[in-house]
C-alpha cells in the first residue's frame, strides 16, 4: 500500500461510534451533558481540527444530539463497535480515519497527533494503555475495511481482534504517557461513577484556571 509520510486534515476523517445501548450508564451516553455540550459534541470538538469530516455511526432508531456531522446507521442492531467501525471506514471520504467512542470526551489532540506520526507503512495505529489495547482511540486506513468485515463475517465481535490484521501497528503507553500522564484520553465514561468522576475532573480543571 502506498502511504504518504504525512497526513493532513484533508486526508483524515473521524468516525464516532455512538450506537451502543448504554446499558451500564442507564441512559444514552451520547446525549449526556459535559462541559456545556453533549458528550457526542464534546468528542467531535476534540477531533474536529485534525480532520476533514466527522461521521457518526449510530443505531437505526437512535436519537442523537445535533453535531453537524454526517450520520450513518448500523445495518444490524446490537452487533457492537466492530461492525460499526467497518461501516464507518466504508463511508469516509478520506484515506485515513480516527475511530473514537462517543464516551471518550477527554481524548487529547496531542495523543491523536502522535498516532498520526506513527502511520507510515501501517494499516492502523492502535495504542496500548494500562496493558489494554485501545481500538476506539485509534487511527485506521480505509483499506483495512475488508479485513474488519471479514472478522465480522466470522462472527468476531471483539474490538481487540483488529490487532491481528496485517499492518496494524501498536503504540505502547511509554510513547504516549508524556502527552497524557493520567491517561484521560483512554477513559470511557460508560458508568454513572465514571461520568461523575469526569464532572469532578472538569470542575477541578476550571478551578485551576
Helices and strands as residue ranges (DSSP letters): G 9-11, E 12-17, E 33-34, E 37-38, H 39-47, G 48-50, E 53-58, E 70-73, H 81-91, E 96-101, H 109-117, E 124-129, E 132-141, G 142-144, H 145-153, G 159-164, E 168-171, H 173-176, G 184-186, H 192-208
